[in-house]
Amino acid sequence: MKLKKEFITHETGTETLLVPTGSAAFAGLVKGNKTLGAILSLLKDETTEAEIVSAMKARFDAPEAIIARDVSRALTELRRIGAIEE
């Protein structure tokens, strides 16, 4: 899976923004924290959910079950708005 080209990311320092371009079906703005920023960064290249969880585990000091849950929730939302190509 990978982030679609119709979406761009922007880091404000404290927030991560996901912005659709004019050609995206989703019209809105997604605001998230550094965790979402890390997930979106990993989605810039082809990856899998398991690879994202593994990279997040190496980056953040949290139980793997919590990381896996957060990644799953983020991916579910990104799929819902059409931001991921499978």
N, C-alpha and C positions, 0 to 999 in steps of 0.2 A: 504494500500500500504506500501511497505517497500523497502529499498535499497537492491539490490541483493548482495549476498555473493561474487560475482565475482568482486566487487568494494571495494576498501579501501580508507579511507580518511586520510589526513595528514594536520596538522596545522603548518604553518611556523612562526606564530606570526602575520603576516600582511596578509597572503593569506591562502586560503583553497585549497587543491589539492584533486582531485578525480582521482584515478588511477585504471585502469582495471587490473585484473590479467590475466595470460596467457589464461584462459578459457573463457574470455569475448569476445563477438563478436566485441566490439568497441576497436579500437586501437588508443589511443591518450591520452591526458592529459587534464583534465578540471581544469582551475584555476579560483578561485572566491574570493569574499571578505568575511567578517564576516557574512553577511546575508546568503550567500550560506552555510557557515559553520554551522550556526544555523539550517538551513533547513535539511542539511545532517545529523546532529546530531539527529534531531527528526525522521528522516527516518530510523534510526538504529533499531527502534521498530515499530511494526505495528501501523499505524496512518491513518488519513484522511486529506484531504486538509483543511477542516474547522478546525480541531484540530491544524494543523500547523499554520494557520492564527491566531488562538486564542493565541497560545503560543508565536508567534512572536509579537503580539500586547502587550502582557504582558512584553516582553523583550525590545522592541524598542519603542521610542517615535516618532511615525509616525501615520498619519491617516490610519484607517483600509482599506480604498479603495486602498491606495498606497501599503500597505503590501499585500493585496489580489492579486493585480496586479503582484507584484514582485514574490510572491509564485507561482502563476499560470505560469508565464514565466519560472521560474526555473524548475518546474515540467514538463512543456512541453519539455524543452531541455533534462532533465534527461530521460524522456520517449523516446525521439528521439534516444538517444544513447543506449537505452536498459538497463539503470541502475536501473529501478524500476520494482518490481514485484507487480502486482495488486492483 
